[in-house]
Amino acid sequence: MKLIKSHLIILLSLFSLLAFAEQTATISQQQLLALMAQAENKTLVLDVRTPAEFAEGHIAGAINISHDTIKENLAKIIQFKDQTVVVHCRSGRRAISAENDLRAAGFSDLRHLEGDMNAWQAADLPLVK
């Protein structure tokens, strides 16, 4: 019994480390706005919500690729592979899934928009329809 508990503790510790290692850095709404205002901004804002959600309102300049079609649509964004890519959805779950797919495809500078679209809208920040 003691051996099982020890193994369980070790497994949980390793699992926690792996989960932490895969976390994407975040970027605040204000940081993103400042980045987008720069003259030579080469940041991709990737909205991974559904096309219907995107049509209801999105961040200016964002590209929409639904989280469940990222792998099939990599060719559309591969030129951003070595640039900053800011990923967001409505609340975060789909963005995390997309970030994992992008990371696996070799995207190296991923950022997750803090609070996703819910926080963007709550802060009454600009949207394009």
N, CA, C and O atoms as a MOPAC input file, in Angstrom:
PM7 MOZYME 1SCF
protein

 N      0.82600 1    -1.19600 1     0.00000 1
 C      0.00000 1     0.00000 1     0.00000 1
 C      0.86900 1     1.25800 1     0.00000 1
 O      0.58900 1     2.22200 1    -0.71300 1
 N      1.92400 1     1.23000 1     0.80900 1
 C      2.82400 1     2.37300 1     0.88600 1
 C      3.51100 1     2.60700 1    -0.46200 1
 O      3.72500 1     3.74900 1    -0.86900 1
 N      3.85100 1     1.52100 1    -1.14400 1
 C      4.49600 1     1.60500 1    -2.44900 1
 C      3.54600 1     2.23100 1    -3.47900 1
 O      3.96800 1     3.03600 1    -4.30900 1
 N      2.29200 1     1.86300 1    -3.42300 1
 C      1.30000 1     2.42200 1    -4.34600 1
 C      1.14900 1     3.92600 1    -4.12000 1
 O      1.08300 1     4.69300 1    -5.08100 1
 N      1.09400 1     4.34600 1    -2.88000 1
 C      0.98600 1     5.77400 1    -2.57200 1
 C      2.20700 1     6.53200 1    -3.07600 1
 O      2.08000 1     7.63200 1    -3.61500 1
 N      3.38900 1     5.94500 1    -2.90300 1
 C      4.62400 1     6.58800 1    -3.37300 1
 C      4.60600 1     6.74900 1    -4.88300 1
 O      4.95500 1     7.80800 1    -5.40500 1
 N      4.20100 1     5.69600 1    -5.58500 1
 C      4.13400 1     5.76900 1    -7.04500 1
 C      3.08500 1     6.78100 1    -7.50600 1
 O      3.29200 1     7.50200 1    -8.48200 1
 N      1.98200 1     6.82600 1    -6.80700 1
 C      0.93100 1     7.77700 1    -7.14600 1
 C      1.41800 1     9.21700 1    -6.97400 1
 O      1.14400 1    10.07200 1    -7.81600 1
 N      2.12600 1     9.48000 1    -5.90600 1
 C      2.67300 1    10.82000 1    -5.66500 1
 C      3.67800 1    11.18800 1    -6.74700 1
 O      3.67600 1    12.31600 1    -7.24000 1
 N      4.52700 1    10.25400 1    -7.11600 1
 C      5.52100 1    10.50400 1    -8.17000 1
 C      4.81800 1    10.77700 1    -9.49700 1
 O      5.17900 1    11.71900 1   -10.20400 1
 N      3.82900 1     9.97300 1    -9.84100 1
 C      3.09500 1    10.17800 1   -11.08900 1
 C      2.38600 1    11.52800 1   -11.12200 1
 O      2.42400 1    12.22400 1   -12.13700 1
 N      1.75400 1    11.89500 1   -10.04200 1
 C      1.07900 1    13.19400 1    -9.98100 1
 C      2.06800 1    14.34400 1   -10.11000 1
 O      1.77200 1    15.34700 1   -10.75900 1
 N      3.22100 1    14.20900 1    -9.50600 1
 C      4.25200 1    15.24400 1    -9.60300 1
 C      4.74100 1    15.38700 1   -11.03400 1
 O      4.88000 1    16.50400 1   -11.53400 1
 N      5.00200 1    14.27300 1   -11.69400 1
 C      5.45600 1    14.31500 1   -13.08600 1
 C      4.38000 1    14.90000 1   -13.99800 1
 O      4.67600 1    15.69100 1   -14.89400 1
 N      3.15200 1    14.51000 1   -13.76500 1
 C      2.04900 1    15.01900 1   -14.56600 1
 C      1.91600 1    16.53000 1   -14.40400 1
 O      1.67000 1    17.23700 1   -15.38100 1
 N      2.07500 1    17.02400 1   -13.19600 1
 C      2.01100 1    18.46700 1   -12.93400 1
 C      3.13000 1    19.20400 1   -13.64800 1
 O      2.90900 1    20.27800 1   -14.20700 1
 N      4.32500 1    18.63900 1   -13.63400 1
 C      5.45800 1    19.26100 1   -14.32100 1
 C      5.22600 1    19.32900 1   -15.82000 1
 O      5.50800 1    20.35000 1   -16.44700 1
 N      4.71400 1    18.25100 1   -16.39900 1
 C      4.44800 1    18.23600 1   -17.83100 1
 C      3.36900 1    19.24600 1   -18.19700 1
 O      3.48600 1    19.93600 1   -19.21000 1
 N      2.34800 1    19.33700 1   -17.40700 1
 C      1.27800 1    20.30000 1   -17.67700 1
 C      1.81000 1    21.72200 1   -17.60700 1
 O      1.44700 1    22.55800 1   -18.43500 1
 N      2.65800 1    22.00800 1   -16.64000 1
 C      3.22700 1    23.34500 1   -16.49600 1
 C      4.13800 1    23.68200 1   -17.67200 1
 O      4.14100 1    24.81700 1   -18.14800 1
 N      4.90900 1    22.70900 1   -18.14100 1
 C      5.85600 1    22.93300 1   -19.23300 1
 C      5.14700 1    23.30800 1   -20.53200 1
 O      5.74000 1    23.97600 1   -21.37900 1
 N      3.91300 1    22.90000 1   -20.70500 1
 C      3.18300 1    23.15700 1   -21.93600 1
 C      2.35300 1    24.43600 1   -21.88700 1
 O      1.66400 1    24.75600 1   -22.85500 1
 N      2.40500 1    25.17200 1   -20.78100 1
 C      1.62800 1    26.40200 1   -20.68100 1
 C      2.15900 1    27.45200 1   -21.64900 1
 O      3.36600 1    27.58000 1   -21.85000 1
 N      1.25600 1    28.18300 1   -22.23000 1
 C      1.60200 1    29.26200 1   -23.13800 1
 C      1.65700 1    30.56600 1   -22.35300 1
 O      0.83200 1    30.81100 1   -21.47300 1
 N      2.64000 1    31.39800 1   -22.68300 1
 C      2.73000 1    32.71700 1   -22.04600 1
 C      1.47500 1    33.51400 1   -22.38800 1
 O      0.86300 1    33.30500 1   -23.43600 1
 N      1.10000 1    34.41800 1   -21.50700 1
 C     -0.08800 1    35.23200 1   -21.75700 1
 C      0.30800 1    36.64100 1   -22.17900 1
 O      1.44200 1    37.08000 1   -21.98600 1
 N     -0.65600 1    37.32200 1   -22.75300 1
 C     -0.49800 1    38.72600 1   -23.12000 1
 C     -1.79700 1    39.42400 1   -22.71200 1
 O     -2.88800 1    38.90500 1   -22.95000 1
 N     -1.67400 1    40.59000 1   -22.10400 1
 C     -2.87000 1    41.32300 1   -21.67000 1
 C     -3.51300 1    42.03500 1   -22.85800 1
 O     -2.90300 1    42.18200 1   -23.91700 1
 N     -4.73800 1    42.46800 1   -22.66300 1
 C     -5.43100 1    43.21600 1   -23.71100 1
 C     -4.65900 1    44.48800 1   -24.05800 1
 O     -4.50100 1    44.82100 1   -25.23300 1
 N     -4.18200 1    45.19500 1   -23.04000 1
 C     -3.45000 1    46.44300 1   -23.27700 1
 C     -2.12000 1    46.19000 1   -23.98700 1
 O     -1.71800 1    46.97100 1   -24.84900 1
 N     -1.44100 1    45.10700 1   -23.62900 1
 C     -0.19100 1    44.76500 1   -24.31200 1
 C     -0.45400 1    44.44500 1   -25.78300 1
 O      0.31400 1    44.84700 1   -26.65700 1
 N     -1.53700 1    43.72500 1   -26.05300 1
 C     -1.87300 1    43.40100 1   -27.44300 1
 C     -2.20800 1    44.66500 1   -28.22500 1
 O     -1.75100 1    44.82500 1   -29.35700 1
 N     -2.98700 1    45.55500 1   -27.64900 1
 C     -3.31400 1    46.80700 1   -28.33400 1
 C     -2.05100 1    47.60300 1   -28.65200 1
 O     -1.92600 1    48.15200 1   -29.74700 1
 N     -1.12200 1    47.67000 1   -27.71200 1
 C      0.13600 1    48.39100 1   -27.93700 1
 C      0.94700 1    47.72200 1   -29.03900 1
 O      1.53000 1    48.40500 1   -29.88200 1
 N      0.98800 1    46.41600 1   -29.03800 1
 C      1.71900 1    45.67000 1   -30.06000 1
 C      1.10600 1    45.89500 1   -31.43600 1
 O      1.82400 1    46.07700 1   -32.41900 1
 N     -0.20600 1    45.88300 1   -31.50500 1
 C     -0.89700 1    46.08400 1   -32.78000 1
 C     -0.70400 1    47.50200 1   -33.31300 1
 O     -0.78700 1    47.72100 1   -34.52200 1
 N     -0.44900 1    48.45900 1   -32.43700 1
 C     -0.27400 1    49.85500 1   -32.84600 1
 C      1.11200 1    50.13600 1   -33.41100 1
 O      1.32800 1    51.17800 1   -34.03100 1
 N      2.04300 1    49.22600 1   -33.20500 1
 C      3.40300 1    49.43100 1   -33.71200 1
 C      3.39800 1    49.38400 1   -35.23600 1
 O      2.69200 1    48.57800 1   -35.84300 1
 N      4.19300 1    50.25600 1   -35.84300 1
 C      4.22600 1    50.38300 1   -37.29600 1
 C      4.62600 1    49.08500 1   -37.99600 1
 O      4.04200 1    48.73000 1   -39.01900 1
 N      5.59600 1    48.39100 1   -37.46300 1
 C      6.07200 1    47.17000 1   -38.11500 1
 C      5.58300 1    45.92200 1   -37.38900 1
 O      6.32500 1    44.95300 1   -37.22700 1
 N      4.36200 1    45.95700 1   -36.96600 1
 C      3.76600 1    44.83800 1   -36.24800 1
 C      3.61300 1    43.63100 1   -37.16900 1
 O      2.97600 1    43.71900 1   -38.21900 1
 N      4.19700 1    42.51600 1   -36.77200 1
 C      4.08600 1    41.28300 1   -37.55200 1
 C      3.42900 1    40.18500 1   -36.72400 1
 O      3.64900 1    38.99700 1   -36.95800 1
 N      2.63200 1    40.59300 1   -35.76900 1
 C      1.95200 1    39.65300 1   -34.88800 1
 C      0.68500 1    39.13100 1   -35.55400 1
 O     -0.07500 1    39.89400 1   -36.15100 1
 N      0.46600 1    37.82900 1   -35.44500 1
 C     -0.78100 1    37.23700 1   -35.91000 1
 C     -1.72500 1    37.12000 1   -34.72400 1
 O     -1.37900 1    36.53000 1   -33.70100 1
 N     -2.91000 1    37.68000 1   -34.86500 1
 C     -3.96600 1    37.49200 1   -33.87000 1
 C     -4.86400 1    36.39800 1   -34.43800 1
 O     -5.54300 1    36.59200 1   -35.44700 1
 N     -4.85600 1    35.25400 1   -33.77700 1
 C     -5.57700 1    34.08100 1   -34.26900 1
 C     -6.80100 1    33.81600 1   -33.40200 1
 O     -6.68600 1    33.46500 1   -32.22700 1
 N     -7.95900 1    33.98900 1   -33.99800 1
 C     -9.24300 1    33.77800 1   -33.33100 1
 C     -9.70300 1    32.36400 1   -33.68300 1
 O     -9.99100 1    32.07800 1   -34.84400 1
 N     -9.77300 1    31.48700 1   -32.69300 1
 C    -10.09900 1    30.08400 1   -32.96300 1
 C    -11.55100 1    29.74100 1   -32.62300 1
 O    -11.89200 1    28.57500 1   -32.42600 1
 N    -12.39600 1    30.76200 1   -32.55800 1
 C    -13.82800 1    30.52700 1   -32.36200 1
 C    -14.44100 1    30.06300 1   -33.68600 1
 O    -13.75100 1    29.99800 1   -34.70400 1
 N    -15.70600 1    29.74800 1   -33.66800 1
 C    -16.39200 1    29.33700 1   -34.89300 1
 C    -16.53600 1    30.53800 1   -35.82800 1
 O    -16.47500 1    31.68000 1   -35.37400 1
 N    -16.72400 1    30.29600 1   -37.12600 1
 C    -16.95500 1    31.41100 1   -38.04800 1
 C    -18.15900 1    32.27200 1   -37.65300 1
 O    -18.13500 1    33.48800 1   -37.84600 1
 N    -19.19800 1    31.66300 1   -37.10800 1
 C    -20.37900 1    32.43200 1   -36.68200 1
 C    -20.02900 1    33.36500 1   -35.53000 1
 O    -20.45000 1    34.52200 1   -35.52100 1
 N    -19.26400 1    32.87700 1   -34.56000 1
 C    -18.84000 1    33.72400 1   -33.43800 1
 C    -17.95000 1    34.85600 1   -33.94200 1
 O    -18.08600 1    36.00000 1   -33.50700 1
 N    -17.04000 1    34.53600 1   -34.85800 1
 C    -16.13200 1    35.52300 1   -35.43300 1
 C    -16.92200 1    36.63300 1   -36.12400 1
 O    -16.59900 1    37.81200 1   -35.98000 1
 N    -17.95600 1    36.25500 1   -36.87200 1
 C    -18.77400 1    37.22800 1   -37.60300 1
 C    -19.52900 1    38.16800 1   -36.67100 1
 O    -19.84300 1    39.29600 1   -37.05100 1
 N    -19.82300 1    37.71700 1   -35.45900 1
 C    -20.52700 1    38.55600 1   -34.48700 1
 C    -19.65100 1    39.69100 1   -33.96700 1
 O    -20.16900 1    40.67700 1   -33.44100 1
 N    -18.35100 1    39.56900 1   -34.10400 1
 C    -17.42000 1    40.60000 1   -33.66800 1
 C    -16.07600 1    39.99200 1   -33.35300 1
 O    -15.98600 1    38.97500 1   -32.66500 1
 N    -15.01200 1    40.63100 1   -33.87000 1
 C    -13.66300 1    40.11500 1   -33.65400 1
 C    -12.65800 1    41.25900 1   -33.55600 1
 O    -12.96400 1    42.40200 1   -33.89300 1
 N    -11.47500 1    40.93800 1   -33.09500 1
 C    -10.39600 1    41.91100 1   -32.97800 1
 C     -9.92500 1    42.28000 1   -34.38200 1
 O     -9.74900 1    41.40600 1   -35.23100 1
 N     -9.72100 1    43.56600 1   -34.62500 1
 C     -9.28900 1    44.03600 1   -35.94000 1
 C     -8.01200 1    43.32100 1   -36.37100 1
 O     -7.05600 1    43.20700 1   -35.60300 1
 N     -8.01400 1    42.84200 1   -37.60900 1
 C     -6.84500 1    42.17500 1   -38.16400 1
 C     -6.72400 1    40.70400 1   -37.81800 1
 O     -5.81400 1    40.02800 1   -38.29800 1
 N     -7.62900 1    40.20000 1   -36.99300 1
 C     -7.55800 1    38.78900 1   -36.59400 1
 C     -7.89800 1    37.88100 1   -37.76900 1
 O     -8.69700 1    38.22600 1   -38.64000 1
 N     -7.27200 1    36.72100 1   -37.76700 1
 C     -7.58200 1    35.66400 1   -38.72500 1
 C     -8.38700 1    34.61600 1   -37.97900 1
 O     -8.06800 1    34.27400 1   -36.84000 1
 N     -9.42600 1    34.10900 1   -38.61800 1
 C    -10.28100 1    33.10400 1   -37.98400 1
 C    -10.01100 1    31.72300 1   -38.56300 1
 O    -10.20700 1    31.48100 1   -39.75400 1
 N     -9.56200 1    30.83000 1   -37.70400 1
 C     -9.46400 1    29.40800 1   -38.02500 1
 C    -10.02000 1    28.67900 1   -36.80900 1
 O     -9.44500 1    28.73900 1   -35.72300 1
 N    -11.12200 1    28.00100 1   -36.99400 1
 C    -11.75200 1    27.29000 1   -35.88600 1
 C    -10.76600 1    26.30400 1   -35.26000 1
 O     -9.98500 1    25.66600 1   -35.96600 1
 N    -10.80800 1    26.18700 1   -33.94100 1
 C     -9.83600 1    25.36300 1   -33.21400 1
 C     -9.77500 1    23.92800 1   -33.71500 1
 O     -8.71900 1    23.29800 1   -33.65900 1
 N    -10.88800 1    23.41000 1   -34.20100 1
 C    -10.90100 1    22.01700 1   -34.63600 1
 C    -10.42200 1    21.81800 1   -36.07200 1
 O    -10.41900 1    20.69500 1   -36.57600 1
 N    -10.01300 1    22.91800 1   -36.74000 1
 C     -9.48200 1    22.79500 1   -38.10200 1
 C     -8.06900 1    23.36300 1   -38.22900 1
 O     -7.58400 1    23.58300 1   -39.33800 1
 N     -7.42000 1    23.59700 1   -37.11000 1
 C     -6.06700 1    24.17800 1   -37.13000 1
 C     -5.12000 1    23.32800 1   -37.97900 1
 O     -4.44300 1    23.85000 1   -38.86400 1
 N     -5.07200 1    22.03800 1   -37.71600 1
 C     -4.13300 1    21.16300 1   -38.42900 1
 C     -4.35600 1    21.21000 1   -39.93500 1
 O     -3.39500 1    21.22300 1   -40.70500 1
 N     -5.61200 1    21.23500 1   -40.35900 1
 C     -5.93200 1    21.24900 1   -41.78900 1
 C     -5.63900 1    22.60100 1   -42.43600 1
 O     -5.50400 1    22.68200 1   -43.65700 1
 N     -5.53900 1    23.65100 1   -41.64500 1
 C     -5.36500 1    25.00400 1   -42.17900 1
 C     -4.01000 1    25.63100 1   -41.86400 1
 O     -3.85500 1    26.84800 1   -41.96200 1
 N     -3.03900 1    24.82100 1   -41.49000 1
 C     -1.71400 1    25.35800 1   -41.15600 1
 C     -1.10000 1    26.14600 1   -42.30600 1
 O     -0.38400 1    27.11900 1   -42.06900 1
 N     -1.36400 1    25.74900 1   -43.53900 1
 C     -0.78300 1    26.43900 1   -44.69900 1
 C     -1.17900 1    27.91500 1   -44.73400 1
 O     -0.43300 1    28.74300 1   -45.25500 1
 N     -2.34700 1    28.24700 1   -44.18500 1
 C     -2.81500 1    29.63700 1   -44.18400 1
 C     -2.00100 1    30.53700 1   -43.25600 1
 O     -1.97900 1    31.75500 1   -43.43300 1
 N     -1.33500 1    29.94200 1   -42.26900 1
 C     -0.62900 1    30.75400 1   -41.26800 1
 C      0.83200 1    30.34800 1   -41.07900 1
 O      1.50500 1    30.86600 1   -40.18700 1
 N      1.32300 1    29.44100 1   -41.89600 1
 C      2.68000 1    28.92100 1   -41.70000 1
 C      3.73600 1    30.03100 1   -41.76600 1
 O      4.80100 1    29.90700 1   -41.16100 1
 N      3.44800 1    31.11300 1   -42.49600 1
 C      4.41700 1    32.21100 1   -42.59200 1
 C      4.63400 1    32.90700 1   -41.24700 1
 O      5.58900 1    33.66800 1   -41.09500 1
 N      3.76800 1    32.65700 1   -40.28200 1
 C      3.89600 1    33.24600 1   -38.94200 1
 C      4.59500 1    32.31100 1   -37.95700 1
 O      4.65300 1    32.60300 1   -36.76300 1
 N      5.11900 1    31.20500 1   -38.44200 1
 C      5.69300 1    30.16900 1   -37.57800 1
 C      6.75600 1    30.70600 1   -36.62400 1
 O      6.84900 1    30.24800 1   -35.48500 1
 N      7.55500 1    31.66500 1   -37.07300 1
 C      8.63200 1    32.20900 1   -36.24500 1
 C      8.31600 1    33.60400 1   -35.71700 1
 O      9.21000 1    34.31200 1   -35.25300 1
 N      7.05500 1    33.99600 1   -35.78700 1
 C      6.63300 1    35.29700 1   -35.28200 1
 C      5.67400 1    35.10000 1   -34.11100 1
 O      5.25600 1    33.97900 1   -33.81700 1
 N      5.33700 1    36.18500 1   -33.45600 1
 C      4.40500 1    36.10200 1   -32.33700 1
 C      3.00100 1    35.79700 1   -32.84800 1
 O      2.50000 1    36.45400 1   -33.76000 1
 N      2.38100 1    34.79000 1   -32.24600 1
 C      1.00300 1    34.41900 1   -32.56700 1
 C      0.19900 1    34.51200 1   -31.27100 1
 O      0.47400 1    33.80100 1   -30.30400 1
 N     -0.79700 1    35.39700 1   -31.26700 1
 C     -1.66600 1    35.57000 1   -30.10200 1
 C     -2.96000 1    34.80800 1   -30.37800 1
 O     -3.68700 1    35.12000 1   -31.32000 1
 N     -3.23400 1    33.81300 1   -29.55200 1
 C     -4.38400 1    32.93100 1   -29.74900 1
 C     -5.47000 1    33.26600 1   -28.72300 1
 O     -5.17900 1    33.52600 1   -27.55600 1
 N     -6.70800 1    33.25500 1   -29.17500 1
 C     -7.82700 1    33.44600 1   -28.24700 1
 C     -9.08500 1    32.78400 1   -28.79100 1
 O     -9.20600 1    32.51500 1   -29.98600 1
 N    -10.00400 1    32.53400 1   -27.88800 1
 C    -11.34100 1    32.04500 1   -28.23800 1
 C    -12.32300 1    32.82400 1   -27.36900 1
 O    -12.05500 1    33.97900 1   -27.03700 1
 N    -13.43100 1    32.23600 1   -26.99800 1
 C    -14.39200 1    32.94400 1   -26.15300 1
 C    -13.93700 1    32.96200 1   -24.70300 1
 O    -13.93700 1    34.00600 1   -24.05000 1
 N    -13.54300 1    31.77300 1   -24.20100 1
 C    -13.20700 1    31.69500 1   -22.77400 1
 C    -11.87500 1    31.01700 1   -22.46500 1
 O    -11.41900 1    31.08000 1   -21.32300 1
 N    -11.24100 1    30.37700 1   -23.43200 1
 C     -9.91500 1    29.81000 1   -23.21200 1
 C     -9.71400 1    28.35700 1   -23.55700 1
 O     -8.61300 1    27.97700 1   -23.95700 1
 N    -10.72700 1    27.52900 1   -23.42000 1
 C    -10.55800 1    26.09100 1   -23.62800 1
 C    -10.13300 1    25.76200 1   -25.06100 1
 O     -9.19300 1    24.99400 1   -25.26600 1
 N    -10.81100 1    26.33200 1   -26.04100 1
 C    -10.48100 1    26.04900 1   -27.44400 1
 C     -9.12600 1    26.63300 1   -27.82500 1
 O     -8.40300 1    26.05100 1   -28.63300 1
 N     -8.78300 1    27.76600 1   -27.25300 1
 C     -7.48000 1    28.37100 1   -27.54300 1
 C     -6.34900 1    27.47200 1   -27.06200 1
 O     -5.33900 1    27.32700 1   -27.75100 1
 N     -6.50500 1    26.87300 1   -25.89900 1
 C     -5.47300 1    25.98000 1   -25.37000 1
 C     -5.29100 1    24.78400 1   -26.29500 1
 O     -4.16300 1    24.36200 1   -26.54900 1
 N     -6.38500 1    24.24000 1   -26.79500 1
 C     -6.31500 1    23.12400 1   -27.73800 1
 C     -5.56000 1    23.54200 1   -29.00500 1
 O     -4.70200 1    22.80600 1   -29.49200 1
 N     -5.88200 1    24.71800 1   -29.53000 1
 C     -5.21500 1    25.22200 1   -30.73100 1
 C     -3.73500 1    25.48400 1   -30.47000 1
 O     -2.89500 1    25.19600 1   -31.32300 1
 N     -3.41300 1    26.02400 1   -29.31000 1
 C     -2.01300 1    26.28500 1   -28.95900 1
 C     -1.20900 1    24.99200 1   -28.95200 1
 O     -0.06800 1    24.97100 1   -29.41200 1
 N     -1.78700 1    23.92700 1   -28.44100 1
 C     -1.09500 1    22.63800 1   -28.43600 1
 C     -0.82500 1    22.15900 1   -29.85800 1
 O      0.26000 1    21.65000 1   -30.13900 1
 N     -1.79500 1    22.31600 1   -30.75700 1
 C     -1.60500 1    21.92800 1   -32.15700 1
 C     -0.54100 1    22.79700 1   -32.82600 1
 O      0.29100 1    22.29100 1   -33.57900 1
 N     -0.56500 1    24.09600 1   -32.55500 1
 C      0.42600 1    25.00400 1   -33.14300 1
 C      1.82800 1    24.69900 1   -32.62800 1
 O      2.79100 1    24.70400 1   -33.39400 1
 N      1.93700 1    24.43800 1   -31.34500 1
 C      3.23000 1    24.09500 1   -30.75300 1
 C      3.77900 1    22.82100 1   -31.40000 1
 O      4.96700 1    22.74200 1   -31.71200 1
 N      2.92200 1    21.83900 1   -31.59700 1
 C      3.32900 1    20.57700 1   -32.22500 1
 C      3.77500 1    20.80000 1   -33.66900 1
 O      4.60400 1    20.05100 1   -34.18600 1
 N      3.22700 1    21.82800 1   -34.32200 1
 C      3.59300 1    22.14800 1   -35.70200 1
 C      4.83700 1    23.02400 1   -35.78300 1
 O      5.26800 1    23.37900 1   -36.88000 1
 N      5.42000 1    23.37800 1   -34.64100 1
 C      6.67000 1    24.12900 1   -34.63500 1
 C      6.55200 1    25.62000 1   -34.41200 1
 O      7.55000 1    26.33300 1   -34.51900 1
 N      5.36300 1    26.11500 1   -34.10500 1
 C      5.21500 1    27.54100 1   -33.79800 1
 C      5.89000 1    27.79400 1   -32.45400 1
 O      5.60500 1    27.11500 1   -31.46700 1
 N      6.78200 1    28.77100 1   -32.42700 1
 C      7.64600 1    28.92200 1   -31.25500 1
 C      7.31900 1    30.10800 1   -30.35000 1
 O      7.75100 1    30.12900 1   -29.19700 1
 N      6.57300 1    31.08800 1   -30.83600 1
 C      6.30000 1    32.28000 1   -30.02500 1
 C      4.79100 1    32.47000 1   -29.86900 1
 O      4.19900 1    33.38400 1   -30.44200 1
 N      4.19100 1    31.58900 1   -29.08400 1
 C      2.74700 1    31.64000 1   -28.85900 1
 C      2.42500 1    32.45200 1   -27.61900 1
 O      3.14800 1    32.39900 1   -26.62400 1
 N      1.33300 1    33.20300 1   -27.68500 1
 C      0.82100 1    33.95600 1   -26.54700 1
 C     -0.67400 1    33.69000 1   -26.45300 1
 O     -1.35100 1    33.54100 1   -27.47000 1
 N     -1.18000 1    33.63300 1   -25.24000 1
 C     -2.61600 1    33.43600 1   -25.01500 1
 C     -3.17900 1    34.75600 1   -24.49600 1
 O     -2.68600 1    35.30100 1   -23.50800 1
 N     -4.20300 1    35.26300 1   -25.15800 1
 C     -4.82100 1    36.52000 1   -24.74100 1
 C     -5.51900 1    36.32200 1   -23.40400 1
 O     -6.44000 1    35.51400 1   -23.28500 1
 N     -5.07100 1    37.06700 1   -22.39900 1
 C     -5.65300 1    36.95700 1   -21.05400 1
 C     -7.15500 1    37.21800 1   -21.09000 1
 O     -7.60700 1    38.24600 1   -21.59400 1
 N     -7.91300 1    36.28300 1   -20.55600 1
 C     -9.35900 1    36.45400 1   -20.47100 1
 C    -10.10900 1    36.20600 1   -21.76300 1
 O    -11.33900 1    36.19700 1   -21.78000 1
 N     -9.37200 1    36.00400 1   -22.84400 1
 C     -9.95700 1    35.71800 1   -24.15200 1
 C    -10.99300 1    36.77200 1   -24.54700 1
 O    -10.93800 1    37.90600 1   -24.07300 1
 N    -11.93100 1    36.39900 1   -25.40800 1
 C    -12.90300 1    37.36500 1   -25.92600 1
 C    -13.86000 1    37.85200 1   -24.84100 1
 O    -14.33000 1    38.98800 1   -24.89700 1
 N    -14.15000 1    37.01200 1   -23.86500 1
 C    -15.02700 1    37.45900 1   -22.76900 1
 C    -14.45500 1    38.69900 1   -22.08600 1
 O    -15.18500 1    39.66000 1   -21.84000 1
 N    -13.16600 1    38.68600 1   -21.77900 1
 C    -12.53600 1    39.82600 1   -21.10500 1
 C    -12.41100 1    41.02300 1   -22.04800 1
 O    -12.56700 1    42.16800 1   -21.62500 1
 N    -12.12800 1    40.75800 1   -23.32900 1
 C    -12.01400 1    41.83600 1   -24.31800 1
 C    -13.33400 1    42.60800 1   -24.38700 1
 O    -13.34900 1    43.83900 1   -24.37100 1
 N    -14.42900 1    41.87000 1   -24.46400 1
 C    -15.74500 1    42.51000 1   -24.54300 1
 C    -16.11900 1    43.18800 1   -23.22400 1
 O    -16.71000 1    44.26800 1   -23.23100 1
 N    -15.78200 1    42.57100 1   -22.10500 1
 C    -16.08700 1    43.16000 1   -20.79400 1
 C    -15.35900 1    44.48600 1   -20.60800 1
 O    -15.85700 1    45.38300 1   -19.92900 1
 N    -14.17500 1    44.60600 1   -21.21400 1
 C    -13.40300 1    45.84700 1   -21.13400 1
 C    -13.86000 1    46.85800 1   -22.18300 1
 O    -13.31300 1    47.95700 1   -22.27000 1
 N    -14.85900 1    46.48800 1   -22.97600 1
 C    -15.41500 1    47.35100 1   -24.01500 1
 C    -14.35000 1    47.79100 1   -25.01400 1
 O    -14.31400 1    48.95000 1   -25.42800 1
 N    -13.48800 1    46.85800 1   -25.39400 1
 C    -12.44200 1    47.14100 1   -26.37200 1
 C    -13.01200 1    46.98800 1   -27.78100 1
 O    -14.02900 1    46.32100 1   -27.96800 1
 N    -12.36100 1    47.60500 1   -28.77500 1
 C    -12.93800 1    47.65500 1   -30.12700 1
 C    -13.06600 1    46.28300 1   -30.79200 1
 O    -12.20500 1    45.41300 1   -30.66500 1
 N    -14.17800 1    46.13500 1   -31.50400 1
 C    -14.45400 1    44.93300 1   -32.29000 1
 C    -14.82100 1    45.32800 1   -33.70900 1
 O    -15.34900 1    46.41400 1   -33.95000 1
 N    -14.53500 1    44.43900 1   -34.64000 1
 C    -14.92500 1    44.60700 1   -36.03400 1
 C    -16.03300 1    43.60400 1   -36.31200 1
 O    -15.95600 1    42.44800 1   -35.89300 1
 N    -17.05800 1    44.05000 1   -37.01700 1
 C    -18.15800 1    43.12900 1   -37.38500 1
 C    -18.25000 1    42.98600 1   -38.87800 1
 O    -19.10900 1    42.25700 1   -39.37700 1

